[in-house]
Amino acid sequence: MGKNPLDILGRSRALWNRDRLDPESDETLAQILDRGTLADWQALFALLKREGNDGKALRERVHRLLYKVPLAHPYFWLSVLAGLGREVDWSSPPRESSGGAEI
């Protein structure tokens, strides 16, 4: 990738309602998971695959969010986590967004 993943995520259009990227915010992470671009998701993947506690903690946060917040592509992200070695219980359905705005 070559560029710093946090720099890429800091410019994400998914953060339209934020002044800056807060990597510790679950709300910010959920917005990137739900509304990010391919470049955002590639940057997030680079962070998720990091060795050590930082990568593991981020993988845990993403996993927790998938069961807490309705997102557009939860099974995609569960597959990503499984590919990175995170155990996934496929019989427990994540929260899934209906895809449309409710008025």
N, C-alpha and C positions, 0 to 999 in steps of 0.2 A: 504494500500500500504506500509506504514511504512517508506519508504525512502522519502527524500526531492525531490519533483517534479523537482525543478530547477537543482539539481544534476543529475538526470536522463536525463533531456533535454540537459544538458551541455556535456553529452557523446554521444549524438545522432549522428548516422552516416549520418543523413540528413544534418548535418552541416559540411560536408566534406570540404567545401571551406572556412571555417571560423576558426579563431584561438581560439575563445571562444563563449559562448552563450551570446548574447546581448538581454535580454528579452524585451527591448524597441524597438527593430528593427522590422519593419513590414516585411522586407525581410527575416529575420531569422524565424519569425513566419510563413510566407508563406512556407518556406522550410520544416518546421516541419509538417504543415498541409498536404503538398503535398507528401513528401518523408519519413515521420516518420515511425517508427516501431510501433507495438502494444504497447510496453512499453512506447514509446514516447507519443503516443496518450492517454494512461492511465494517464500519468503524466500531460499532457495538460488538460485533463478533470478535474483532481484534482484542477488545477488552475482555470479553467473556473467555477467550481461550488462553489468557495469561495464566502462567503457573503461579503457585503460591496463594497466599491468603486473599489478595486483592481479587484475583479471578474467581476463586471459590466463593467469596462473599457476594460478588456480583451475580454469579450463577444462582446462588441461593435467593437473592432478592428477586431476580427475574422469575424464578420458579414460584415464589410466594405470590408475586403480583398476578401471575397467570391464573391463580385460583381465587384472587381477591377482586380484581378489576376486570370488567368485560372489555376484551380487546378483539381486534378484527382478525388476527391470525394466531390464535393461541396454540394450535397444533403445530404450526410451523416452528414456533419458538420452543415448544416441548421437544420437537425433533432435533433442533439445534442443541438443546441442553443434553439430550440423550447422546448425540454424536460427540459431545465433549466429555462424556463419561458420567453425567449426572443420572442417577437412577430415577426413572419416571414410572409412575403407576398409571398405565394407559386405561385402566378401568375407572379411574376417577376423572370425570370430565372437568376441564377448566371452564372459567367464565368466558363466554363468547358474545361479542357484540352482535346485534341484529344487523348491523351494517347500514342502517338508515337512521336518519334523525327522527326523533320522536317529538311531535309537536303537540 
